[in-house]
Amino acid sequence: MNFGNATFSVIDERSAPPALFLALYDEILKPSFPAEELVDRSELVEAIADPDERVCASLVVGPNAVVMAGMVGEWFGGSGVLLESYVAVRPGLRGSGIGTKMVQATVQGWIKRFDPMLVVGEVEDPRHYFVSRYGDPVARLRFYSRLGGKVLPLPYFQPALRDGCDRVYNLLLMTFVVSPRCLVGPDLVRASTVETFLQENIVASEGAIEYEDDDVRRLLAAARGKDGLRLQAPALYLA
């Protein structure tokens, strides 16, 4: 990839040395996400380095092996859903086009590698979040909209990532890839696939599902008993 007069490459976790993922965490993810939205540094780097783990990642690396941007994904085999856990560009380079090219290249590689039913991501709902040192929720949602993202109609929250860490509420769960196998009609995503993913995601982070928990019950009920969930345009959340 070329940006201006410099050349950058996109590499994944199978060919990138661990030191580059330490740089990704320290120099890009930490400035881009609040602490409750980030897994521990050692946990993330170890998961990326473990060939048996379901965590995948890619980096945009520039001259002198400087990490310019990165993506981390998590594969949920029971549902066949790939979660884009983190997408971030080095502060100062946002809006340069690096993020768009990285996402496009990475997602195409992940499609070939995993053949997912869905590729989804968690995005702050700009009706509840405002511009901060971590970024602009409106700009972020518009970025994902340009990439074809659509919103699943769910009262979504990010499960607690570790003991003592709070859940993150008022998030949108967006789709970026929808396999024809997961459609039950025009813009209708198979609800049972989404429900299975929601259960897998909660268990992966919190260890178990508390079905009496009001937030969990509302979330799962939004998918349960339905044939399909109708995808929504991100513009509905920008008013």
N, C-alpha and C positions, 0 to 999 in steps of 0.2 A: 504494500500500500504506500502511496506517496501523499504527503501533506506538505505543501510548499516545496521547499528544496530538500526536505529530509525524507528518508525512507524508513518505514516502520514495518514490523512483521507481527503476525498473530500466531502465537504458539499455544499449545494446550499443556495440561499437567503431565502428559506422558513424555514430553521432551524438555520441559522447563525445569531448571534446578530449583530446589526448595528456597534458596536465598531470594529468588525473585518473588515468591509468594509472601515471604516476610516483608519485603518492600511494599508489595501490594497492600498488605494489611496496615502497616505502619504509616505509609505515605499517602494512601488513597482511601482505603475503607474507613479508617478511624476519623479522618476529617469529613467524611461523607455521610456517616450514620451515627445516630445516638447510641449510647452504650447498650441500651436494652434491645436494640435491633441487631447487635453484633454478637456472634459467638466468640468464645475465648480465642485468643491468638494461636496458642499452641494446638488447641483442638482443631481449628480450621486447617492449619498447615499440615498437621498429621493426617487429617482426613483426606486432604488433597493428595498427599504423597502415598497413601495406602492404595495399592492396585485393586484390593478387594472391596474397597469402600464404594459407596454409590455417589460420591462427590466428584464432580468434574469441574474443570476451570479452564479459562483461557486468558492470555495476557496480550496486550499490545506493547511491544518492546521497541524502543527507539535507539538512536545512537548511544554508544557506551553502555548498553544494556540497561538503560533507564526505563522503568515501567511507566507507561503513559496512561494505561487504563486496564481494567480487568473485569471478568465475569466469573461467577461461581454458580454452579448448578447442582441440584440434588435430585437423584433419580429415585422414583417410587415405583418399584416393580409390580406391586399388587394392582395398582390402578393404571400403570403405564403412563404416568404423568411426570414430566420433568419440570421442576420448580427452579426458576431463575432467582436464586437466593440474593445475589448481589450483582449489581451492574454499576460501575463507577468509573469516572474519568478524573485524572489528576486535577486538583484545583488549579485554575488558571488556563486550563485547556478545554473546559466545557464550552460547547458551541462551535468547536473547531471541525466537527465532522468525524472525529475519531470514534466517538461512542456509537454513532450510526453504523459505521463500517464494521466495527468490532462485533456489534450485536448481529448484524446480518451474516457475517462470516461464521461466527460461532454457532448460531442457531442452525445454520445449514449443516455444519459439521455434526452437531448433536442429533439432528434428524437422521442423518445417515448412520450414526453410531447406535442410537437407541430405538429408532422408529416409534416415537411416542404417540400416544393418543392425543395428548395435549402438552403444550409448553405454556406454563403460566408464570406470573410474577406478582409480587406484592407491591402495591404502590400507595403512597399516602393520598387520602381523599382530600383534595384542596378545599373542600367545604369545612374541614376540621383542622387543617394544618396551614401554616403560614410561612412566608419566607424567613429563613434562619441561616445560621452559619453552615447548615448542612445542605442548603440548596433551596430551590423554589418549587413547591409542589405543583403549581400551575404549569410551569415550564416543563417539569418532568412528565406530567400527564400528557401534555401536548407532544412531547418527544415520543412517547410510547404510542400515541395515536397515529403519528406519522409512520410508525413502523407496523401499523395495522392492528394494534392492540384493541381489544374490546373487553368490556367489563361483565363479569358474572354477577347476577343479582343475589348477593349473599351478604349477611351481616358479618363480614370477615374480620378476623383478628389473627395476628401472628402469635402462635403459642409461646409460652415462656421458654426461653432458650436454655436456661440453667436454673438451679436452685437459687432463690433469692432475687430472681429477675422477673419483672412484671411482663404480662402479655402486652402486646401493642394493639390497641383498638383503632377503629375508624380507618381501616385500610381497605383498598379495593383489590380484589383478586382478578387479574386481567389475563386473557388468553392472547398468545402471540402466534401459536400454531394450533390448528384444530384438524386432526386427521378426519378424512371422510368417514372412517370407521366409527368416529365418535359423534357423528351428527345424526339426529333423528328427524330433522326437518331443516328448512332454511334458517340459519342462525340459531338453531336449537341444539345445544350440547347435551349429550346423554347424561342425565342427572345421576345415575348410579355410579358412573365413572368419577364424577366430581365428589360424591359422598365418600367413596372409598378413599380417594386422595385426602380429603379432609381428615378422615379417621387416621390414616397412615401418618399424616403430618403431625397431628396432635401426639400420637404415640411416640414418634421419633424424637420430639422435643420434650414432652412432659412425662413420658414413661407409661402412661395409661390414660384412658378416657374416663372422665367422671361424668357419666350420663345424667346425673342429677344437677350438674352445674348449669345454671341458666344460660350462660353464654354459649356453652357447648350445645345445649339442647336447641337453642334458636338457630345456631349455625347449621347443624345437621338437619334440622327440620326444613330448612330452606331448600334442601335438595331431595330429601326423602319423600317417596311416594309420588314423584313426578316422573314423567317420561323424559322431558327435556327442560333445560334452562335457557331462556332466550338471552342471547348476547346483546349488550347495550353499548351504544356509542359513547365514547369518553366525553363528548361535548355535553352530555346530560349532567356531568359533574363539574362543569366549568362555569355554570351560570352563577 
